[in-house]
Amino acid sequence: MANLFKTWRGWSRIFGMMSLLPIVFGVYQYWQFSVWANEQSKNGGFVCGTGIVMLFVVCAIGFIFFALCAIICGIVARVRRSSRLSVQHGVL
């Protein structure tokens, strides 16, 4: 586990796993919102769906951010690995 934090490939995997967190959070909050909305509608209260739309937007932005970080770390890991191998074998 400690090796994950030492390499770019490890960071790519960590960001890849973290990209699932906004999705899980969004599903949980949507479930909480549906429970609250059902209680409000039973009591005759007003339910506005704007908050849940903003939640989906924020979760999508979080997913895109962590996915891009994972892709960038993966690209850096591949470039560093190939340049390190070419220097060792005298290709450059």
matplotlib code that plots the C-alpha trace (Angstrom):
import matplotlib.pyplot as plt

x = [0.0, 2.8, 4.3, 1.1, 2.2, 5.7, 5.0, 3.0, 1.2, 0.2, -1.2, -3.1, -4.7, -5.5, -7.2, -9.0, -10.5, -11.2, -13.2, -15.9, -16.3, -18.5, -20.7, -21.2, -21.8, -24.3, -26.3, -26.4, -27.5, -30.2, -31.5, -31.6, -33.4, -36.0, -36.7, -37.1, -39.2, -41.6, -42.0, -42.6, -45.2, -47.0, -47.2, -48.3, -45.0, -43.4, -40.5, -38.2, -35.8, -33.2, -30.9, -30.7, -29.8, -27.0, -25.9, -25.6, -23.6, -21.2, -20.8, -20.1, -17.5, -15.8, -15.8, -14.3, -11.6, -10.4, -10.7, -8.5, -6.0, -5.8, -5.3, -2.6, -0.7, -1.0, 0.5, 3.3, 4.1, 4.3, 6.5, 8.8, 9.1, 9.9, 12.4, 14.1, 14.5, 15.8, 18.4, 19.6, 20.0, 21.7, 18.9, 18.9]
y = [0.0, 2.4, 1.8, 3.4, 6.8, 6.6, 6.2, 8.0, 4.8, 4.4, 7.9, 7.2, 4.2, 6.2, 9.0, 6.3, 4.9, 8.4, 9.2, 6.8, 8.8, 11.6, 9.0, 7.1, 10.4, 11.5, 8.2, 8.4, 12.1, 11.3, 8.5, 10.9, 13.5, 11.0, 10.0, 13.6, 14.4, 11.5, 12.8, 16.4, 15.3, 13.2, 16.2, 18.5, 20.4, 21.9, 20.0, 21.7, 19.6, 22.3, 21.1, 17.6, 18.9, 20.9, 17.8, 15.9, 18.8, 18.9, 15.1, 15.1, 17.8, 15.9, 12.7, 14.5, 16.1, 12.9, 11.0, 13.7, 13.5, 9.7, 10.0, 12.7, 10.6, 7.6, 9.5, 10.9, 7.4, 6.1, 8.9, 8.7, 4.9, 5.1, 7.9, 6.2, 3.0, 4.8, 6.6, 3.3, 1.6, 4.5, 5.2, 8.9]
z = [0.0, 0.8, -2.7, -4.2, -3.0, -4.4, -8.1, -10.7, -11.6, -8.0, -7.9, -11.1, -9.4, -6.3, -8.4, -10.3, -7.2, -5.9, -9.0, -7.8, -4.5, -6.1, -7.7, -4.4, -2.6, -5.2, -5.0, -1.2, -1.2, -3.9, -1.6, 1.3, -0.9, -2.0, 1.6, 2.6, -0.5, 0.3, 3.9, 2.7, 0.1, 2.7, 5.0, 2.2, 1.9, -1.1, -2.8, -5.2, -7.3, -7.9, -5.1, -6.5, -10.0, -8.4, -6.6, -9.9, -11.4, -8.5, -8.5, -12.3, -11.9, -9.1, -11.2, -14.2, -12.0, -10.4, -13.7, -15.4, -12.6, -13.0, -16.8, -16.3, -13.7, -16.0, -19.0, -16.8, -15.5, -19.1, -20.3, -17.3, -17.7, -21.4, -21.0, -18.1, -20.2, -23.2, -21.1, -19.5, -22.9, -24.6, -27.1, -26.5]

ax = plt.figure().add_subplot(projection="3d")
ax.plot(x, y, z, "-o")
ax.set_aspect("equal")
plt.show()
